[in-house]
Amino acid sequence: MMQGARLSDILRRDLSVDPVITGVTADSRKVSDGTLFAALPGARADGRAFIPQAIAQGAAAVLADRKSTRLNSSHTDISRMPSSA
């Protein structure tokens, strides 16, 4: 069994959805249950284009810029969280 950390512990804030994060990757082909997918723009591909694939493969959370429209409301998008004061 893989150990992980609650997303709220990683971000140090309360969350309404608080998945266990077991790994982090920017490669959508490596996403599995519990992975935080970093949807980053790259030199050859834009990771935001792979958000639906990552979610289908079990991503627990997605790190994406605020312009990303490929998320649905049932997944945690770290960039859309309000800043703590």
C-alpha positions in Angstrom: 0.0 0.0 0.0 1.3 3.4 -0.9 1.6 6.1 1.7 0.5 9.6 1.0 -0.3 13.0 2.4 -3.6 14.8 2.5 -3.7 17.7 0.1 -4.8 20.0 2.9 -1.6 19.1 4.8 0.6 19.8 1.7 -1.1 23.2 1.1 -1.5 23.9 4.8 -5.2 25.0 4.5 -8.6 23.6 4.9 -10.2 22.1 1.8 -13.8 21.0 1.1 -12.3 18.1 -1.0 -9.2 16.6 0.6 -7.7 13.7 -1.3 -4.7 11.7 -0.4 -1.8 12.5 -2.7 0.5 9.5 -3.3 2.6 11.1 -6.0 3.2 14.0 -8.3 3.8 14.0 -12.1 3.7 16.3 -15.1 3.5 13.3 -17.4 -0.2 12.3 -17.9 0.9 8.8 -19.0 2.2 8.2 -15.5 -0.9 9.3 -13.6 -2.6 6.7 -11.4 -5.0 6.8 -8.4 -3.9 9.5 -5.9 -1.5 11.4 -8.2 -1.4 15.2 -8.3 -1.1 16.0 -12.0 0.9 19.2 -12.8 -0.6 20.4 -16.0 2.3 22.6 -17.1 2.9 24.2 -20.5 6.0 22.7 -22.0 8.3 23.1 -25.0 6.7 20.3 -27.0 3.2 20.0 -25.4 0.9 21.9 -23.1 0.0 19.7 -20.1 -3.4 21.4 -19.9 -4.4 19.4 -23.0 -4.0 16.2 -21.0 -6.1 17.1 -18.0 -9.1 15.0 -19.1 -6.8 12.0 -19.6 -5.1 12.5 -16.2 -8.5 12.7 -14.5 -9.7 9.6 -16.3 -6.6 7.8 -15.0 -7.3 8.7 -11.4 -5.6 12.0 -10.7 -6.6 13.1 -7.2 -5.8 16.8 -7.9 -4.6 19.0 -10.8 -2.2 21.9 -10.6 -3.1 24.2 -13.6 -3.0 27.9 -14.3 -6.1 29.9 -13.8 -6.9 29.9 -17.5 -7.5 26.2 -17.6 -11.1 25.3 -18.5 -10.6 21.5 -18.7 -11.5 20.8 -15.1 -14.9 19.8 -13.7 -16.0 20.8 -10.3 -15.5 17.4 -8.7 -11.7 17.7 -8.9 -9.4 19.8 -6.9 -7.6 22.5 -8.9 -4.9 24.0 -6.7 -4.5 27.2 -8.8 -8.2 28.1 -8.2 -7.9 28.1 -4.4 -8.1 31.4 -2.6 -4.8 32.7 -1.2 -4.4 32.6 2.5 -3.9 36.0 4.1 
